[in-house]
Amino acid sequence: MADGAASLLPTAGYDGEDRISALHDDLLCAIISRLSVTDAARTTALSPRWCHLWRSTPLALDDVHLHESVRDAVVPRILADHPGPFRAVRLAECRSASLDHELAEWPRLLATKGIQKLALVNKHAQAQHTFSPLPADILRCASLQSISLSFWTFPVDLSDVFLPKLQSLNMTRVDMSDHDLECLLAVSPVLKIIVLARNKPKHVHLRSQSLQCVVIGRSAVKEVAVMETPLLDRLILLDPPRVVGGAGMRVKFACAPNLRVLGYLEPRGHKLQIGDHVIEPNMKASPGTVVPSVKILALKVNFGVLGEVNMLARFLRCFPNVDTLHIESLRHDPFVAGYDPTGEYHAKFWQEVSPIKCLRSHVKRMVFHKYRGYQNEFEFLKFIAKGALELQSLVLVPREENFALRHEMDEMIDGLGCPRFREWTSKVLLVLTKVDVAFSLKEASDLTVDDPFPCSMHG
């Protein structure tokens, strides 16, 4: 046995017998697969048998585990020497220019190595603000089940791309066209999850017989159209484009019969369309202006702006069967034209607005995020108290600087002089004293998480 194997043997009471080499090949392969890629490669120095074992073991290659001084040389060598398959490959630190120099055919080799999970982060292009074209061969890896791409320009030719096993697609800062995205959906017949963050498509048209979760965040998307998605369970929208002269993101629903989770809708940033109907503030509810499947709904609204408050009420009428409602209170954004707070209280609006079906008959749990204790927020709570007949819990999640809200809420409730409201709040109201509300794109796209909108319960 080679000297390098000494570290693998027990030192105390060592009797000279090579017990590790006596193990079955399957067990040794399992051991190698759990080593870092460099330690796994080092086992080839032990004996010809170990060299065979390394080459026959599915590996996980993550270049973050490699020392910077050898990273650009070691990665091409492993890709060239190991025949595959690779369980996972993550290249976040290697420079694509170095890969091209050391191993020009690296994209083709990746495509032939049976990779199941692939993450390519063009980190150095990010620093230079010039994204490199994604090698088209990357998308010819038929074994891919999950792919994550960051800081790339999309290849032009997708004509011969087919991803029969791809279930998860995550793209961050990828320069691609509307057509590129539609093509990807079309060639991914079992795709379940797609996450788009800070990408270039202006129009996201969703047509997929397999898609279950879509997350779109911080992108300059002008339109999201849910066209033919019979299995879509959740649509998560984060930070829509700022409203400038009435522009924003149009969210269209044509066919989403099983959509269960939706948010965050924002009156200041979203124009909602259901079927052929663009939702306007004073529009009456009708069968053609509702999405009855939604059970968990999240909205963001500035309660100091009457126009937003009006649209909040109208949005709620579009989802009559919601049983969990998340409301986040927004501060005024001076960069959003036409949405200046009036400084007036909207008590009269909530006194005159007609009952809202989801609040009256379905909502059992409501979470009010970033509650500040403003009068207009309180007026909305009074409206909830008057009409939410099925409500079982109302959770107020204060901003971090407002942990004393429990005391302030008690004073406001007592000031109303309304025993009925006091009785209602004593049954359903919980003001959190510890807040853990970090939003995670990973959790939002995790289909095992029933409610992806964050709120850890610490009362």
Secondary structure, 3 states (H helix, E strand, C coil): CCHHHHHHCCCCCCCCCCCCCCCCHHHHHHHHHCCCHHHHHHHHHCCHHHHHHHHHCCEEEEHHHCCHHHHHHHHHHHHHHCCCCEEEEEECCCCHHHHHHHCCCHHHHHHHCCCCEEEEECHHHHHHCCCEECCHHHHHCCCCCEEEEEEEECCCCCCCCCCCCCCEEEEEEEECCHHHHHHHHHCCCCCCEEEEECCCCCEEEEECCCCCEEEEECCCCCEEEEEECCCCCEEEEECCCCCCCCCCEEEEECCCCCCCEEEEECCCCEEEEECCEECCCCCCCCHHHCCCCCCEEEEEECCCCHHHHHHHHHHHHCCCCCCEEEEEECCCCCCCCCCCCCCCCCHHHHHHCCCCHHHHHCCCEEEEEEECCCHHHHHHHHHHHHHCCCCCEEEEEECHHHCCHHHHHHHHHHHHCCHHHHHHHHHHEEECCCCCCCCCHHHHCCCCCCCCCCCCCCC
